[in-house]
Amino acid sequence: MSDDYKPISVVYPCIVMFQNSQGIERPIGEAHNHEEMMTVIETFMSERNFKYYYVRSWMEEEAQILDVGSHTEFFVLRPNKVRTEASHAKNT
Protein backbone atom coordinates (compact mmCIF):
# COMPACT_ATOMS: atom_id res chain seq x y z
CA MET A 1 0.00 0.00 0.00
CA SER A 2 1.38 3.39 -0.75
CA ASP A 3 2.64 5.35 2.22
CA ASP A 4 0.43 8.30 1.28
CA TYR A 5 -2.78 6.25 1.84
CA LYS A 6 -4.53 7.35 5.03
CA PRO A 7 -7.65 5.71 6.46
CA ILE A 8 -10.88 7.69 6.45
CA SER A 9 -11.86 7.26 10.09
CA VAL A 10 -10.46 4.22 11.82
CA VAL A 11 -10.72 3.79 15.57
CA TYR A 12 -7.62 2.08 16.91
CA PRO A 13 -7.12 -0.53 18.08
CA CYS A 14 -8.98 -2.24 15.26
CA ILE A 15 -9.47 -5.76 14.02
CA VAL A 16 -8.34 -6.25 10.42
CA MET A 17 -10.73 -8.62 8.66
CA PHE A 18 -10.62 -10.26 5.26
CA GLN A 19 -13.97 -10.55 3.49
CA ASN A 20 -14.08 -13.26 0.81
CA SER A 21 -16.19 -13.27 -2.35
CA GLN A 22 -19.13 -14.85 -0.46
CA GLY A 23 -19.10 -11.97 2.04
CA ILE A 24 -17.71 -14.10 4.87
CA GLU A 25 -15.29 -12.24 7.12
CA ARG A 26 -12.42 -13.65 9.14
CA PRO A 27 -9.90 -11.83 11.32
CA ILE A 28 -6.35 -11.65 9.98
CA GLY A 29 -4.80 -9.35 12.57
CA GLU A 30 -5.08 -6.45 14.96
CA ALA A 31 -3.68 -2.97 14.50
CA HIS A 32 -2.98 -0.23 17.00
CA ASN A 33 -2.08 2.38 14.39
CA HIS A 34 -2.02 3.03 10.66
CA GLU A 35 1.39 1.43 10.10
CA GLU A 36 0.37 -1.82 11.81
CA MET A 37 -2.84 -1.94 9.75
CA MET A 38 -0.85 -1.57 6.54
CA THR A 39 1.61 -4.28 7.63
CA VAL A 40 -1.20 -6.78 8.39
CA ILE A 41 -2.82 -6.21 4.98
CA GLU A 42 0.44 -6.21 3.01
CA THR A 43 1.62 -9.42 4.71
CA PHE A 44 -1.70 -11.14 3.95
CA MET A 45 -1.49 -10.11 0.28
CA SER A 46 2.18 -11.03 -0.04
CA GLU A 47 1.58 -14.54 1.35
CA ARG A 48 -0.94 -15.04 -1.46
CA ASN A 49 1.17 -13.41 -4.18
CA PHE A 50 -1.52 -10.77 -4.69
CA LYS A 51 -0.40 -7.46 -6.14
CA TYR A 52 -2.55 -4.37 -5.86
CA TYR A 53 -2.53 -1.30 -8.04
CA TYR A 54 -4.91 0.98 -6.16
CA VAL A 55 -6.75 1.34 -2.87
CA ARG A 56 -10.30 2.62 -2.52
CA SER A 57 -11.97 2.95 0.84
CA TRP A 58 -15.35 3.88 2.23
CA MET A 59 -17.27 3.67 5.47
CA GLU A 60 -20.16 1.29 6.12
CA GLU A 61 -21.71 1.64 9.56
CA GLU A 62 -18.80 1.26 12.00
CA ALA A 63 -16.43 -0.37 9.52
CA GLN A 64 -14.01 0.95 6.95
CA ILE A 65 -13.92 -1.13 3.77
CA LEU A 66 -10.74 -1.30 1.68
CA ASP A 67 -10.84 -2.40 -1.96
CA VAL A 68 -7.40 -3.27 -3.32
CA GLY A 69 -8.49 -4.30 -6.78
CA SER A 70 -10.14 -7.70 -6.57
CA HIS A 71 -13.71 -6.29 -6.88
CA THR A 72 -15.08 -9.26 -4.92
CA GLU A 73 -12.83 -9.50 -1.85
CA PHE A 74 -12.15 -6.71 0.62
CA PHE A 75 -10.37 -5.82 3.81
CA VAL A 76 -12.61 -4.59 6.61
CA LEU A 77 -11.39 -2.56 9.57
CA ARG A 78 -13.60 -2.87 12.63
CA PRO A 79 -13.03 -1.20 15.99
CA ASN A 80 -11.86 -3.61 18.67
CA LYS A 81 -14.63 -2.56 21.03
CA VAL A 82 -13.37 -4.63 23.96
CA ARG A 83 -9.96 -2.96 23.90
CA THR A 84 -11.36 0.45 22.95
CA GLU A 85 -13.83 0.40 25.86
CA ALA A 86 -11.14 -0.85 28.27
CA SER A 87 -8.79 1.94 27.18
CA HIS A 88 -11.56 4.51 27.57
CA ALA A 89 -12.40 3.24 31.08
CA LYS A 90 -8.74 3.38 32.06
CA ASN A 91 -8.49 7.02 30.94
CA THR A 92 -11.58 8.22 32.82
C-alpha positions as CSV (number, residue, x, y, z in Angstrom):
1,M,0.0,0.0,0.0
2,S,1.4,3.4,-0.7
3,D,2.6,5.4,2.2
4,D,0.4,8.3,1.3
5,Y,-2.8,6.3,1.8
6,K,-4.5,7.3,5.0
7,P,-7.7,5.7,6.5
8,I,-10.9,7.7,6.4
9,S,-11.9,7.3,10.1
10,V,-10.5,4.2,11.8
11,V,-10.7,3.8,15.6
12,Y,-7.6,2.1,16.9
13,P,-7.1,-0.5,18.1
14,C,-9.0,-2.2,15.3
15,I,-9.5,-5.8,14.0
16,V,-8.3,-6.2,10.4
17,M,-10.7,-8.6,8.7
18,F,-10.6,-10.3,5.3
19,Q,-14.0,-10.5,3.5
20,N,-14.1,-13.3,0.8
21,S,-16.2,-13.3,-2.4
22,Q,-19.1,-14.8,-0.5
23,G,-19.1,-12.0,2.0
24,I,-17.7,-14.1,4.9
25,E,-15.3,-12.2,7.1
26,R,-12.4,-13.6,9.1
27,P,-9.9,-11.8,11.3
28,I,-6.3,-11.7,10.0
29,G,-4.8,-9.3,12.6
30,E,-5.1,-6.4,15.0
31,A,-3.7,-3.0,14.5
32,H,-3.0,-0.2,17.0
33,N,-2.1,2.4,14.4
34,H,-2.0,3.0,10.7
35,E,1.4,1.4,10.1
36,E,0.4,-1.8,11.8
37,M,-2.8,-1.9,9.8
38,M,-0.8,-1.6,6.5
39,T,1.6,-4.3,7.6
40,V,-1.2,-6.8,8.4
41,I,-2.8,-6.2,5.0
42,E,0.4,-6.2,3.0
43,T,1.6,-9.4,4.7
44,F,-1.7,-11.1,3.9
45,M,-1.5,-10.1,0.3
46,S,2.2,-11.0,0.0
47,E,1.6,-14.5,1.4
48,R,-0.9,-15.0,-1.5
49,N,1.2,-13.4,-4.2
50,F,-1.5,-10.8,-4.7
51,K,-0.4,-7.5,-6.1
52,Y,-2.5,-4.4,-5.9
53,Y,-2.5,-1.3,-8.0
54,Y,-4.9,1.0,-6.2
55,V,-6.8,1.3,-2.9
56,R,-10.3,2.6,-2.5
57,S,-12.0,2.9,0.8
58,W,-15.3,3.9,2.2
59,M,-17.3,3.7,5.5
60,E,-20.2,1.3,6.1
61,E,-21.7,1.6,9.6
62,E,-18.8,1.3,12.0
63,A,-16.4,-0.4,9.5
64,Q,-14.0,1.0,7.0
65,I,-13.9,-1.1,3.8
66,L,-10.7,-1.3,1.7
67,D,-10.8,-2.4,-2.0
68,V,-7.4,-3.3,-3.3
69,G,-8.5,-4.3,-6.8
70,S,-10.1,-7.7,-6.6
71,H,-13.7,-6.3,-6.9
72,T,-15.1,-9.3,-4.9
73,E,-12.8,-9.5,-1.8
74,F,-12.2,-6.7,0.6
75,F,-10.4,-5.8,3.8
76,V,-12.6,-4.6,6.6
77,L,-11.4,-2.6,9.6
78,R,-13.6,-2.9,12.6
79,P,-13.0,-1.2,16.0
80,N,-11.9,-3.6,18.7
81,K,-14.6,-2.6,21.0
82,V,-13.4,-4.6,24.0
83,R,-10.0,-3.0,23.9
84,T,-11.4,0.5,23.0
85,E,-13.8,0.4,25.9
86,A,-11.1,-0.9,28.3
87,S,-8.8,1.9,27.2
88,H,-11.6,4.5,27.6
89,A,-12.4,3.2,31.1
90,K,-8.7,3.4,32.1
91,N,-8.5,7.0,30.9
92,T,-11.6,8.2,32.8
